[in-house]
Amino acid sequence: MSRAFKTVADVATVDLMIRLGDCLPPNHLTRFVVDTTAHLALSAVYARGGACGGEPYVPEVLFGLLFYGYAAGVFSARKLEQATFESVPFCFIAGSLHPAPDTLAAFRKTFLPVLENLFVEVLLLAQLAEVLKLVVISLAGTKIHANASKSHARQLSASALLAGAPARR
């Protein structure tokens, strides 16, 4: 007896229209980032916009990508650009824009003092909106002196081989 398998309708999938907003739940962090960055005071960034070069990206998009990237653990400008093509939350923030890694890195470097204050402002707003929970994490930094140099470790493994014991790596 032959068994029937479910198949993929490739043509129907290509023609399928998807809204990015429908792919994200209503309380997703990405929605908060987009809503918050729209209301930030980015006048210092707009004031420093140069007259040369191509048409600049909207600072809200660049800041939103950096902020959400940091929240999601994506710090590299190249990975942020790649995420604007592959990840629904990053696509939602960027719209149909795909800033180059050089653009993201230059934005981060040029406006670092302004961005630091904006990051703190957004984090405080996220805490007030209960979107983000800020906690204190502490780690112990106890250092213990150990007497195990490379030459000493090699001597121990060589003597263990001579004694017939299995060598540790």
DSSP file (Angstrom, degrees, kcal/mol; ACC not computed):
  #  RESIDUE AA STRUCTURE BP1 BP2  ACC     N-H-->O    O-->H-N    N-H-->O    O-->H-N    TCO  KAPPA ALPHA  PHI   PSI    X-CA   Y-CA   Z-CA
    1    1 A M              0   0    0      0, 0.0     2,-0.3     0, 0.0     0, 0.0   0.000 360.0 360.0 360.0 129.0    0.0    0.0    0.0
    2    2 A S        -     0   0    0      1,-0.0     2,-0.4     0, 0.0     0, 0.0  -0.608 360.0-138.7 -86.3 140.5    1.4    3.3   -1.0
    3    3 A R        -     0   0    0     -2,-0.3     2,-0.4     0, 0.0    -1,-0.0  -0.828  12.2-132.7-103.0 138.2    1.5    6.2    1.4
    4    4 A A        -     0   0    0     -2,-0.4     2,-0.3     0, 0.0     0, 0.0  -0.717  20.0-155.9 -91.0 137.2    0.6    9.8    0.3
    5    5 A F        -     0   0    0     -2,-0.4     2,-0.3     0, 0.0     0, 0.0  -0.815  22.3-109.0-110.5 151.1    2.9   12.6    1.4
    6    6 A K        -     0   0    0     -2,-0.3     2,-0.3     1,-0.0     0, 0.0  -0.607  40.3-156.4 -74.9 136.5    2.2   16.3    1.8
    7    7 A T        -     0   0    0     -2,-0.3     2,-0.4     2,-0.0    -1,-0.0  -0.719  14.5-113.4-114.5 165.0    3.8   18.3   -0.9
    8    8 A V        -     0   0    0     -2,-0.3     2,-1.2     4,-0.0     3,-0.2  -0.818  16.0-140.5 -98.1 134.0    4.9   21.9   -1.2
    9    9 A A     >  -     0   0    0     -2,-0.4     4,-2.1     1,-0.2     5,-0.2  -0.748  23.6-178.5 -93.1  89.7    3.2   24.2   -3.7
   10   10 A D  H  > S+     0   0    0     -2,-1.2     4,-1.9     1,-0.2    -1,-0.2   0.885  77.8  48.8 -59.3 -43.7    6.3   26.1   -4.9
   11   11 A V  H  > S+     0   0    0      1,-0.2     4,-1.6     2,-0.2    -1,-0.2   0.915 112.2  48.1 -65.7 -43.6    4.4   28.4   -7.3
   12   12 A A  H  4 S+     0   0    0      1,-0.2     4,-0.4     2,-0.2    -1,-0.2   0.852 109.9  53.8 -65.9 -34.1    1.8   29.3   -4.7
   13   13 A T  H >< S+     0   0    0     -4,-2.1     3,-0.8     1,-0.2    -1,-0.2   0.884 106.3  51.5 -67.9 -39.3    4.6   30.0   -2.2
   14   14 A V  H 3< S+     0   0    0     -4,-1.9    -1,-0.2     1,-0.2    -2,-0.2   0.875 112.3  46.2 -65.2 -37.4    6.4   32.4   -4.5
   15   15 A D  T 3< S+     0   0    0     -4,-1.6     2,-0.3    -5,-0.1    -1,-0.2   0.460  85.8 118.7 -85.2  -1.4    3.2   34.4   -5.1
   16   16 A L    <   -     0   0    0     -3,-0.8     2,-0.5    -4,-0.4    -3,-0.0  -0.483  57.2-144.0 -71.2 129.1    2.2   34.6   -1.5
   17   17 A M        -     0   0    0     -2,-0.3     2,-0.4     2,-0.0    -2,-0.1  -0.838  19.9-174.1 -96.1 125.0    2.0   38.1   -0.1
   18   18 A I        -     0   0    0     -2,-0.5     2,-0.5     3,-0.0     3,-0.1  -0.972  17.1-147.2-122.7 131.6    3.2   38.4    3.5
   19   19 A R    >>  -     0   0    0     -2,-0.4     3,-1.0     1,-0.1     4,-0.7  -0.851  12.8-143.1 -93.1 129.9    3.0   41.5    5.7
   20   20 A L  H >> S+     0   0    0     -2,-0.5     3,-1.0     1,-0.3     4,-0.6   0.852 100.4  61.7 -61.3 -34.0    5.9   41.6    8.2
   21   21 A G  H >4 S+     0   0    0      1,-0.3     3,-0.5     2,-0.2    -1,-0.3   0.806  99.8  54.9 -61.5 -29.1    3.6   43.1   10.8
   22   22 A D  H <4 S+     0   0    0     -3,-1.0    -1,-0.3     1,-0.2    -2,-0.2   0.699 101.2  59.4 -76.4 -19.0    1.6   39.9   10.7
   23   23 A C  H << S+     0   0    0     -3,-1.0    -1,-0.2    -4,-0.7    -2,-0.2   0.614  98.2  67.8 -84.9 -12.7    4.7   37.8   11.4
   24   24 A L  S << S-     0   0    0     -4,-0.6     0, 0.0    -3,-0.5     0, 0.0  -0.888  85.8-118.2-111.4 137.8    5.4   39.5   14.7
   25   25 A P    >   -     0   0    0      0, 0.0     3,-1.7     0, 0.0     6,-0.2  -0.310  32.9-108.1 -66.5 158.2    3.2   39.2   17.8
   26   26 A P  T 3  S+     0   0    0      0, 0.0    -2,-0.0     0, 0.0    -4,-0.0   0.785 117.3  46.7 -60.0 -29.1    1.7   42.4   19.1
   27   27 A N  T 3  S+     0   0    0      4,-0.1     2,-0.1     3,-0.0     5,-0.0   0.131  81.1 137.0-101.5  21.4    4.0   42.6   22.2
   28   28 A H    X>  -     0   0    0     -3,-1.7     4,-1.2     1,-0.1     3,-0.8  -0.382  62.8-123.6 -69.8 145.5    7.3   41.8   20.3
   29   29 A L  H 3> S+     0   0    0      1,-0.2     4,-2.4     2,-0.2     5,-0.2   0.807 108.2  65.6 -58.6 -32.1   10.3   44.0   21.2
   30   30 A T  H 3> S+     0   0    0      1,-0.2     4,-2.4     2,-0.2    -1,-0.2   0.897  98.7  51.6 -60.4 -41.4   10.7   45.0   17.6
   31   31 A R  H <> S+     0   0    0     -3,-0.8     4,-2.5    -6,-0.2    -1,-0.2   0.907 109.7  50.0 -62.5 -41.0    7.4   46.9   17.7
   32   32 A F  H  X S+     0   0    0     -4,-1.2     4,-2.7     2,-0.2     5,-0.2   0.917 109.9  51.0 -62.8 -42.9    8.5   48.7   20.8
   33   33 A V  H  X S+     0   0    0     -4,-2.4     4,-2.6     2,-0.2     5,-0.2   0.927 112.3  45.8 -61.7 -45.7   11.8   49.7   19.2
   34   34 A V  H  X S+     0   0    0     -4,-2.4     4,-1.2     1,-0.2    -1,-0.2   0.926 115.7  45.9 -64.4 -45.0   10.1   51.1   16.1
   35   35 A D  H  < S+     0   0    0     -4,-2.5     4,-0.5    -5,-0.2    -2,-0.2   0.899 116.4  45.4 -65.0 -40.7    7.5   53.0   18.1
   36   36 A T  H >< S+     0   0    0     -4,-2.7     3,-1.5    -5,-0.2     4,-0.4   0.915 109.2  52.6 -72.0 -44.2   10.1   54.4   20.5
   37   37 A T  H >< S+     0   0    0     -4,-2.6     3,-0.7     1,-0.3    -1,-0.2   0.784 100.9  63.4 -65.4 -24.7   12.7   55.4   18.0
   38   38 A A  T 3< S+     0   0    0     -4,-1.2    -1,-0.3     1,-0.2    -2,-0.2   0.754 108.6  41.6 -68.0 -22.2   10.0   57.4   16.1
   39   39 A H  T <  S+     0   0    0     -3,-1.5    -1,-0.2    -4,-0.5    -2,-0.2   0.351  89.1 114.9-107.6   4.5    9.7   59.6   19.2
   40   40 A L  S <  S-     0   0    0     -3,-0.7     2,-1.3    -4,-0.4    20,-0.1  -0.410  74.4-113.4 -75.8 152.4   13.3   60.1   20.1
   41   41 A A        +     0   0    0      1,-0.1     3,-0.3    -2,-0.1    -1,-0.1  -0.711  48.2 159.0 -85.5  93.0   15.0   63.5   19.9
   42   42 A L     >  +     0   0    0     -2,-1.3     4,-2.3     1,-0.2     3,-0.4  -0.015  30.1 120.7-104.1  27.6   17.5   62.8   17.1
   43   43 A S  H  > S+     0   0    0      1,-0.2     4,-2.4     2,-0.2    -1,-0.2   0.848  71.5  57.2 -62.6 -33.7   18.0   66.5   16.3
   44   44 A A  H  > S+     0   0    0     -3,-0.3     4,-1.0     2,-0.2    -1,-0.2   0.866 109.1  46.1 -65.2 -34.9   21.7   66.3   17.0
   45   45 A V  H  4 S+     0   0    0     -3,-0.4     3,-0.3     2,-0.2     4,-0.3   0.912 113.2  48.1 -72.8 -43.6   22.0   63.5   14.4
   46   46 A Y  H >< S+     0   0    0     -4,-2.3     3,-1.0     1,-0.2    -2,-0.2   0.864 108.6  55.7 -64.2 -35.1   20.0   65.4   11.8
   47   47 A A  H 3< S+     0   0    0     -4,-2.4    -1,-0.2     1,-0.2    -2,-0.2   0.815 106.8  49.6 -68.3 -29.9   22.0   68.5   12.4
   48   48 A R  T 3< S+     0   0    0     -4,-1.0    -1,-0.2    -3,-0.3     2,-0.2   0.366  78.7 129.2 -91.8   6.0   25.3   66.8   11.6
   49   49 A G    <   -     0   0    0     -3,-1.0     2,-0.1    -4,-0.3    -3,-0.0  -0.424  57.5-127.2 -64.1 128.6   24.1   65.2    8.4
   50   50 A G        -     0   0    0     -2,-0.2    -1,-0.1     1,-0.1    -2,-0.0  -0.367   3.5-140.5 -78.7 156.6   26.6   66.0    5.6
   51   51 A A  S    S+     0   0    0     -2,-0.1     2,-0.2     0, 0.0    -1,-0.1   0.640  80.5  77.5 -87.8 -16.7   25.7   67.5    2.3
   52   52 A C  S    S+     0   0    0      3,-0.0    -2,-0.1     0, 0.0     2,-0.1  -0.508  78.0  32.4 -93.4 163.8   28.1   65.3    0.3
   53   53 A G  S    S-     0   0    0     -2,-0.2     0, 0.0     2,-0.0     0, 0.0  -0.341  96.3 -39.6  89.9-172.3   27.5   61.7   -0.7
   54   54 A G  S    S-     0   0    0      1,-0.2     0, 0.0    -2,-0.1     0, 0.0  -0.031  84.6 -57.6 -79.1-173.8   24.3   59.8   -1.5
   55   55 A E        -     0   0    0      1,-0.1    -1,-0.2     0, 0.0    -2,-0.0  -0.525  64.8-127.1 -68.1 123.8   20.9   60.1    0.1
   56   56 A P        -     0   0    0      0, 0.0     2,-0.1     0, 0.0    -1,-0.1  -0.302  18.2-108.7 -75.6 157.6   21.4   59.3    3.8
   57   57 A Y        -     0   0    0      1,-0.1     3,-0.0     2,-0.0     0, 0.0  -0.477  42.1 -93.8 -76.9 153.6   19.4   56.8    5.7
   58   58 A V    >>  -     0   0    0     -2,-0.1     4,-1.6     1,-0.1     3,-1.0  -0.541  31.2-135.1 -66.4 127.9   16.9   57.9    8.3
   59   59 A P  H 3> S+     0   0    0      0, 0.0     4,-2.9     0, 0.0     5,-0.3   0.808 102.0  63.7 -59.0 -30.0   18.7   57.9   11.7
   60   60 A E  H 3> S+     0   0    0      1,-0.2     4,-2.4     2,-0.2     5,-0.1   0.887 103.9  47.4 -61.5 -37.5   15.7   56.2   13.3
   61   61 A V  H <> S+     0   0    0     -3,-1.0     4,-2.5     2,-0.2    -1,-0.2   0.935 113.7  46.3 -69.0 -46.5   16.3   53.1   11.2
   62   62 A L  H  X S+     0   0    0     -4,-1.6     4,-2.2     2,-0.2    -2,-0.2   0.925 116.0  45.4 -63.1 -44.4   20.0   53.0   11.9
   63   63 A F  H  X S+     0   0    0     -4,-2.9     4,-3.1     2,-0.2     5,-0.2   0.919 112.1  52.2 -65.0 -42.9   19.5   53.5   15.6
   64   64 A G  H  X S+     0   0    0     -4,-2.4     4,-2.7    -5,-0.3     5,-0.3   0.898 109.6  49.3 -60.2 -41.3   16.7   51.0   15.7
   65   65 A L  H  X S+     0   0    0     -4,-2.5     4,-2.3     2,-0.2    -1,-0.2   0.920 113.9  45.8 -63.9 -43.2   18.9   48.4   14.0
   66   66 A L  H  X S+     0   0    0     -4,-2.2     4,-2.5    -5,-0.2    -2,-0.2   0.938 115.1  46.5 -65.1 -46.2   21.7   49.0   16.4
   67   67 A F  H  X S+     0   0    0     -4,-3.1     4,-2.2     2,-0.2    -2,-0.2   0.951 116.8  42.0 -63.3 -50.0   19.5   49.0   19.5
   68   68 A Y  H  X S+     0   0    0     -4,-2.7     4,-2.3    -5,-0.2     6,-0.2   0.881 112.5  56.3 -66.2 -35.5   17.6   45.8   18.5
   69   69 A G  H  X>S+     0   0    0     -4,-2.3     5,-3.6    -5,-0.3     4,-0.7   0.928 108.7  46.4 -59.9 -44.7   20.8   44.2   17.4
   70   70 A Y  H ><5S+     0   0    0     -4,-2.5     3,-0.7     3,-0.2    -2,-0.2   0.906 112.6  50.0 -63.7 -40.9   22.4   44.8   20.8
   71   71 A A  H 3<5S+     0   0    0     -4,-2.2    -1,-0.2     1,-0.2    -2,-0.2   0.840 114.9  44.2 -65.6 -32.6   19.2   43.4   22.5
   72   72 A A  H 3<5S-     0   0    0     -4,-2.3    -1,-0.2     2,-0.2    -2,-0.2   0.476 119.6-108.0 -91.4  -3.2   19.3   40.3   20.2
   73   73 A G  T <<5S+     0   0    0     -4,-0.7     2,-0.7    -3,-0.7    -3,-0.2   0.692  77.2 131.3  85.7  18.9   23.1   39.8   20.6
   74   74 A V      < +     0   0    0     -5,-3.6    -1,-0.2    -6,-0.2    -2,-0.2  -0.917  15.7 154.5-107.0 109.7   24.0   40.9   17.1
   75   75 A F        +     0   0    0     -2,-0.7     2,-0.2    -3,-0.1    -1,-0.1   0.690  39.6  95.9-109.2 -25.4   26.9   43.4   17.4
   76   76 A S     >  -     0   0    0      1,-0.1     4,-2.1    -7,-0.1     5,-0.1  -0.475  66.4-141.9 -74.2 135.3   28.7   43.1   14.0
   77   77 A A  H  > S+     0   0    0      1,-0.2     4,-2.2     2,-0.2     5,-0.2   0.866 103.8  52.9 -63.6 -35.7   27.7   45.6   11.3
   78   78 A R  H  > S+     0   0    0      1,-0.2     4,-2.3     2,-0.2    -1,-0.2   0.902 109.8  47.0 -66.5 -40.2   28.0   42.9    8.7
   79   79 A K  H  > S+     0   0    0      2,-0.2     4,-2.2     1,-0.2    -2,-0.2   0.836 109.4  54.8 -71.2 -31.4   25.7   40.6   10.6
   80   80 A L  H  X S+     0   0    0     -4,-2.1     4,-1.3     2,-0.2    -2,-0.2   0.930 109.6  46.8 -64.8 -44.2   23.2   43.5   11.1
   81   81 A E  H >X S+     0   0    0     -4,-2.2     3,-0.6     1,-0.2     4,-0.5   0.933 112.3  50.0 -61.9 -44.8   23.1   44.1    7.3
   82   82 A Q  H >X S+     0   0    0     -4,-2.3     4,-1.5     1,-0.2     3,-1.3   0.880 106.2  56.7 -60.7 -38.0   22.7   40.3    6.7
   83   83 A A  H 3X S+     0   0    0     -4,-2.2     4,-2.6     1,-0.3     8,-0.3   0.795  95.2  65.1 -66.3 -27.5   19.8   40.3    9.2
   84   84 A T  H << S+     0   0    0     -4,-1.3    -1,-0.3    -3,-0.6    -2,-0.2   0.709 110.4  39.0 -68.1 -16.6   18.0   43.0    7.3
   85   85 A F  H << S+     0   0    0     -3,-1.3    -2,-0.2    -4,-0.5    -1,-0.2   0.748 129.8  26.0 -95.0 -30.4   17.7   40.4    4.5
   86   86 A E  H  < S+     0   0    0     -4,-1.5     2,-0.5     1,-0.1    -3,-0.2   0.692 103.4  71.6-113.9 -23.3   17.0   37.3    6.5
   87   87 A S     X  -     0   0    0     -4,-2.6     4,-2.6    -5,-0.2     5,-0.2  -0.862  62.4-146.2-109.3 129.2   15.4   38.1    9.9
   88   88 A V  H  > S+     0   0    0     -2,-0.5     4,-2.5     1,-0.2     5,-0.2   0.909  98.8  50.3 -59.6 -46.7   11.8   39.2   10.2
   89   89 A P  H  > S+     0   0    0      0, 0.0     4,-1.8     0, 0.0    -1,-0.2   0.922 113.8  45.3 -60.8 -41.4   12.4   41.5   13.2
   90   90 A F  H  > S+     0   0    0     -7,-0.2     4,-2.6     2,-0.2    -2,-0.2   0.884 112.7  51.1 -68.0 -37.8   15.3   43.3   11.5
   91   91 A C  H  X S+     0   0    0     -4,-2.6     4,-1.7    -8,-0.3    -1,-0.2   0.881 107.8  54.0 -63.7 -37.7   13.4   43.5    8.2
   92   92 A F  H  < S+     0   0    0     -4,-2.5    -2,-0.2    -5,-0.2    -1,-0.2   0.902 112.3  43.1 -63.7 -41.7   10.5   45.1   10.2
   93   93 A I  H  < S+     0   0    0     -4,-1.8    -2,-0.2     1,-0.2    -1,-0.2   0.920 119.5  42.3 -69.1 -44.3   12.8   47.8   11.6
   94   94 A A  H >< S-     0   0    0     -4,-2.6     3,-1.9     1,-0.3     2,-0.4   0.640  88.3-160.2 -80.9 -14.6   14.6   48.5    8.4
   95   95 A G  T 3< S-     0   0    0     -4,-1.7    -1,-0.3     1,-0.3    -2,-0.1  -0.570  72.2 -26.4  67.6-127.4   11.5   48.4    6.1
   96   96 A S  T 3  S+     0   0    0     -2,-0.4     2,-0.3    -4,-0.1    -1,-0.3   0.177 116.2 109.2-102.3  16.7   12.8   47.8    2.6
   97   97 A L    <   -     0   0    0     -3,-1.9    -3,-0.1    -6,-0.2   -40,-0.0  -0.672  45.5-171.5 -95.2 148.6   16.2   49.4    3.5
   98   98 A H        -     0   0    0     -2,-0.3   -17,-0.1   -13,-0.0    -7,-0.0  -0.686  15.2-156.1-137.1  80.5   19.5   47.4    3.8
   99   99 A P        -     0   0    0      0, 0.0   -15,-0.1     0, 0.0    -5,-0.0  -0.316  22.8-115.0 -62.3 138.2   22.2   49.7    5.1
  100  100 A A     >  -     0   0    0      1,-0.1     4,-2.1   -19,-0.0     3,-0.3  -0.302  23.9-111.8 -67.8 155.2   25.7   48.6    4.3
  101  101 A P  H  > S+     0   0    0      0, 0.0     4,-2.7     0, 0.0     5,-0.2   0.871 119.0  55.8 -57.0 -37.3   28.1   47.6    7.1
  102  102 A D  H  > S+     0   0    0      1,-0.2     4,-2.5     2,-0.2     5,-0.2   0.892 106.7  50.3 -62.6 -38.4   30.2   50.7    6.5
  103  103 A T  H  > S+     0   0    0     -3,-0.3     4,-2.3     2,-0.2    -1,-0.2   0.926 112.7  45.5 -65.1 -45.5   27.2   52.9    6.9
  104  104 A L  H  X S+     0   0    0     -4,-2.1     4,-2.4     2,-0.2    -2,-0.2   0.915 114.9  47.4 -64.5 -43.3   26.2   51.2   10.2
  105  105 A A  H  X S+     0   0    0     -4,-2.7     4,-2.5     2,-0.2    -2,-0.2   0.905 113.0  48.2 -66.3 -41.5   29.8   51.3   11.5
  106  106 A A  H  X S+     0   0    0     -4,-2.5     4,-2.9    -5,-0.2     5,-0.3   0.894 111.6  50.5 -66.3 -39.5   30.2   55.0   10.5
  107  107 A F  H  X S+     0   0    0     -4,-2.3     4,-2.1    -5,-0.2    -2,-0.2   0.931 112.4  46.9 -62.0 -45.9   26.9   55.9   12.1
  108  108 A R  H  < S+     0   0    0     -4,-2.4    -2,-0.2     1,-0.2    -1,-0.2   0.914 117.2  42.9 -62.6 -43.8   27.9   54.1   15.4
  109  109 A K  H >< S+     0   0    0     -4,-2.5     3,-0.8     1,-0.2    -2,-0.2   0.913 115.9  46.8 -71.3 -43.8   31.4   55.7   15.4
  110  110 A T  H 3< S+     0   0    0     -4,-2.9    -2,-0.2     1,-0.2    -1,-0.2   0.895 122.7  32.2 -66.6 -42.2   30.3   59.2   14.5
  111  111 A F  T 3X S+     0   0    0     -4,-2.1     4,-3.0    -5,-0.3     5,-0.2   0.035  77.5 125.7-108.2  26.4   27.4   59.5   16.9
  112  112 A L  H <> S+     0   0    0     -3,-0.8     4,-2.3     1,-0.2     5,-0.2   0.898  74.7  49.2 -55.6 -47.1   28.6   57.4   19.8
  113  113 A P  H  > S+     0   0    0      0, 0.0     4,-1.2     0, 0.0    -1,-0.2   0.906 116.1  43.6 -61.3 -38.5   28.2   60.1   22.5
  114  114 A V  H  > S+     0   0    0      1,-0.2     4,-2.0     2,-0.2    -2,-0.2   0.908 112.9  52.3 -69.7 -41.6   24.6   60.8   21.3
  115  115 A L  H  X S+     0   0    0     -4,-3.0     4,-2.9     1,-0.2     5,-0.2   0.851 102.2  59.6 -65.2 -35.0   23.8   57.1   20.9
  116  116 A E  H  X S+     0   0    0     -4,-2.3     4,-1.9    -5,-0.2    -1,-0.2   0.939 108.8  43.8 -58.4 -46.9   24.9   56.4   24.5
  117  117 A N  H  X S+     0   0    0     -4,-1.2     4,-2.2     1,-0.2    -1,-0.2   0.883 113.8  50.8 -66.1 -38.3   22.4   58.8   25.9
  118  118 A L  H  X S+     0   0    0     -4,-2.0     4,-2.7     2,-0.2     5,-0.2   0.882 107.1  53.9 -67.2 -37.7   19.7   57.4   23.5
  119  119 A F  H  X S+     0   0    0     -4,-2.9     4,-2.5     2,-0.2    -2,-0.2   0.932 110.4  46.6 -61.3 -45.1   20.4   53.8   24.6
  120  120 A V  H  X S+     0   0    0     -4,-1.9     4,-2.4     1,-0.2    -2,-0.2   0.918 112.2  51.1 -62.9 -43.1   19.9   54.7   28.2
  121  121 A E  H  X S+     0   0    0     -4,-2.2     4,-2.2     1,-0.2    -2,-0.2   0.916 112.0  46.0 -60.6 -44.9   16.7   56.6   27.4
  122  122 A V  H  X S+     0   0    0     -4,-2.7     4,-2.5     2,-0.2    -1,-0.2   0.888 111.3  52.6 -67.9 -38.5   15.3   53.7   25.5
  123  123 A L  H  X S+     0   0    0     -4,-2.5     4,-2.1    -5,-0.2    -2,-0.2   0.907 110.3  47.8 -63.6 -40.6   16.3   51.2   28.2
  124  124 A L  H  X S+     0   0    0     -4,-2.4     4,-2.3     2,-0.2    -2,-0.2   0.906 112.5  48.9 -66.3 -40.6   14.5   53.3   30.8
  125  125 A L  H  X S+     0   0    0     -4,-2.2     4,-2.4     2,-0.2    -2,-0.2   0.889 110.4  51.8 -64.1 -38.6   11.4   53.6   28.6
  126  126 A A  H  <>S+     0   0    0     -4,-2.5     5,-2.5     2,-0.2     6,-1.4   0.880 109.8  49.1 -65.5 -37.7   11.5   49.8   28.1
  127  127 A Q  H ><5S+     0   0    0     -4,-2.1     3,-0.9     3,-0.2    -2,-0.2   0.914 111.6  48.5 -68.0 -41.5   11.6   49.3   31.8
  128  128 A L  H 3<5S+     0   0    0     -4,-2.3    -2,-0.2     1,-0.2    -1,-0.2   0.879 113.0  47.8 -64.7 -37.3    8.7   51.6   32.4
  129  129 A A  T 3<5S-     0   0    0     -4,-2.4    -1,-0.2    -5,-0.2    -2,-0.2   0.474 111.0-125.2 -81.5  -1.4    6.7   49.9   29.7
  130  130 A E  T < 5S+     0   0    0     -3,-0.9    -3,-0.2    -4,-0.3     3,-0.1   0.797  78.3 120.7  59.3  32.3    7.6   46.5   31.2
  131  131 A V  S   <S+     0   0    0     -5,-2.5     2,-0.4     1,-0.2    -4,-0.2   0.744  75.9  33.4 -87.1 -29.3    9.0   45.4   27.9
  132  132 A L  S    S-     0   0    0     -6,-1.4     2,-0.6    -9,-0.1    -1,-0.2  -0.984  71.4-147.3-132.5 136.2   12.4   44.8   29.3
  133  133 A K        -     0   0    0     -2,-0.4     2,-0.5    -3,-0.1    -6,-0.1  -0.923  13.8-153.6-107.5 119.0   13.4   43.7   32.8
  134  134 A L        +     0   0    0     -2,-0.6     2,-0.3   -11,-0.1    -2,-0.0  -0.800  20.7 172.8 -93.9 127.3   16.7   45.1   34.0
  135  135 A V        -     0   0    0     -2,-0.5     2,-0.5     2,-0.0    -2,-0.0  -0.893  32.4-115.3-130.0 160.2   18.5   43.0   36.6
  136  136 A V        -     0   0    0     -2,-0.3     2,-0.5     2,-0.0    -2,-0.0  -0.845  27.9-169.3 -98.1 129.1   21.9   43.2   38.3
  137  137 A I        -     0   0    0     -2,-0.5     2,-0.4     2,-0.0    -2,-0.0  -0.975   3.5-172.4-118.6 129.0   24.3   40.3   37.5
  138  138 A S        -     0   0    0     -2,-0.5     2,-0.4     2,-0.0    -2,-0.0  -0.954   3.9-163.6-123.6 144.3   27.5   40.0   39.5
  139  139 A L        -     0   0    0     -2,-0.4     2,-0.4     2,-0.0    -2,-0.0  -0.933  22.9-118.7-123.2 146.0   30.3   37.6   38.9
  140  140 A A        -     0   0    0     -2,-0.4    -2,-0.0     1,-0.1     0, 0.0  -0.679  19.3-166.6 -82.9 137.4   33.1   36.6   41.2
  141  141 A G        +     0   0    0     -2,-0.4     2,-0.3     2,-0.1    -1,-0.1  -0.182  26.0 155.6-116.6  40.4   36.5   37.5   40.0
  142  142 A T        -     0   0    0      1,-0.0     2,-0.5     2,-0.0    -2,-0.1  -0.513  26.8-157.1 -72.7 129.6   38.7   35.4   42.3
  143  143 A K        -     0   0    0     -2,-0.3     2,-0.5     2,-0.0    -2,-0.1  -0.921   4.6-163.4-109.3 131.7   42.1   34.6   40.9
  144  144 A I        -     0   0    0     -2,-0.5     2,-0.3     2,-0.0    -2,-0.0  -0.953  21.7-122.7-116.8 130.5   44.0   31.6   42.2
  145  145 A H        -     0   0    0     -2,-0.5     2,-0.4     2,-0.0    -2,-0.0  -0.549  31.3-168.5 -72.3 129.0   47.7   31.2   41.6
  146  146 A A        -     0   0    0     -2,-0.3     2,-0.7     2,-0.0    -1,-0.0  -0.932  20.1-147.2-120.7 145.4   48.4   27.9   39.8
  147  147 A N        +     0   0    0     -2,-0.4     2,-0.3     1,-0.1    -2,-0.0  -0.604  56.7 118.4-110.6  69.2   51.8   26.4   39.3
  148  148 A A        +     0   0    0     -2,-0.7     2,-0.1     4,-0.0    -1,-0.1  -0.710  35.3 176.7-137.9  84.0   51.3   24.7   35.9
  149  149 A S     >  -     0   0    0     -2,-0.3     4,-2.3     1,-0.1     5,-0.2  -0.380  43.4-108.3 -80.7 166.6   53.6   25.9   33.2
  150  150 A K  H  > S+     0   0    0      1,-0.2     4,-2.2     2,-0.2     5,-0.2   0.910 120.3  49.2 -62.5 -42.2   53.7   24.4   29.7
  151  151 A S  H  > S+     0   0    0      1,-0.2     4,-2.1     2,-0.2    -1,-0.2   0.891 110.7  50.5 -66.6 -37.1   57.0   22.8   30.3
  152  152 A H  H  > S+     0   0    0      1,-0.2     4,-2.0     2,-0.2    -1,-0.2   0.897 110.2  50.1 -66.2 -39.3   55.9   21.3   33.6
  153  153 A A  H  X S+     0   0    0     -4,-2.3     4,-2.1     2,-0.2    -2,-0.2   0.879 110.2  50.2 -66.5 -38.0   52.7   19.9   32.0
  154  154 A R  H  X S+     0   0    0     -4,-2.2     4,-2.4     2,-0.2    -2,-0.2   0.903 109.0  51.6 -66.9 -40.0   54.8   18.3   29.2
  155  155 A Q  H  X S+     0   0    0     -4,-2.1     4,-2.4     1,-0.2    -2,-0.2   0.902 109.7  50.3 -63.1 -40.1   57.1   16.7   31.7
  156  156 A L  H  X S+     0   0    0     -4,-2.0     4,-1.9     1,-0.2    -1,-0.2   0.916 112.0  46.2 -64.9 -42.8   54.1   15.3   33.6
  157  157 A S  H  X S+     0   0    0     -4,-2.1     4,-1.8     2,-0.2    -2,-0.2   0.873 112.8  50.4 -70.2 -34.6   52.6   13.8   30.4
  158  158 A A  H  X S+     0   0    0     -4,-2.4     4,-2.0     2,-0.2    -2,-0.2   0.914 111.6  47.4 -67.4 -41.9   56.0   12.4   29.3
  159  159 A S  H  X S+     0   0    0     -4,-2.4     4,-1.6     1,-0.2    -2,-0.2   0.841 109.7  54.3 -68.5 -31.1   56.5   10.7   32.7
  160  160 A A  H  <>S+     0   0    0     -4,-1.9     5,-2.2     2,-0.2     4,-0.5   0.877 107.6  50.2 -68.3 -36.8   53.0    9.4   32.6
  161  161 A L  H ><5S+     0   0    0     -4,-1.8     3,-0.9     1,-0.2    -2,-0.2   0.904 109.9  50.4 -66.0 -41.0   53.7    7.7   29.2
  162  162 A L  H 3<5S+     0   0    0     -4,-2.0    -1,-0.2     1,-0.3    -2,-0.2   0.850 109.4  51.2 -65.1 -32.9   56.9    6.2   30.6
  163  163 A A  T 3<5S-     0   0    0     -4,-1.6    -1,-0.3    -5,-0.2    -2,-0.2   0.563 118.9-112.1 -81.4  -8.0   54.9    4.8   33.5
  164  164 A G  T < 5S+     0   0    0     -3,-0.9    -3,-0.2    -4,-0.5    -2,-0.1   0.488  72.8 133.5  92.4   2.7   52.3    3.3   31.2
  165  165 A A      < -     0   0    0     -5,-2.2    -1,-0.3    -6,-0.2     2,-0.1  -0.578  66.6 -97.2 -83.6 149.9   49.5    5.6   32.2
  166  166 A P        -     0   0    0      0, 0.0     2,-0.2     0, 0.0    -1,-0.1  -0.446  42.5-116.5 -66.8 138.0   47.3    7.2   29.5
  167  167 A A        -     0   0    0     -2,-0.1     2,-0.4     1,-0.0   -10,-0.1  -0.503  22.1-134.6 -75.9 141.2   48.4   10.7   28.7
  168  168 A R              0   0    0     -2,-0.2    -8,-0.1     1,-0.1    -1,-0.0  -0.759 360.0 360.0 -93.7 143.0   46.0   13.6   29.4
  169  169 A R              0   0    0     -2,-0.4    -1,-0.1   -12,-0.0    -2,-0.0   0.388 360.0 360.0-109.8 360.0   45.6   16.2   26.7
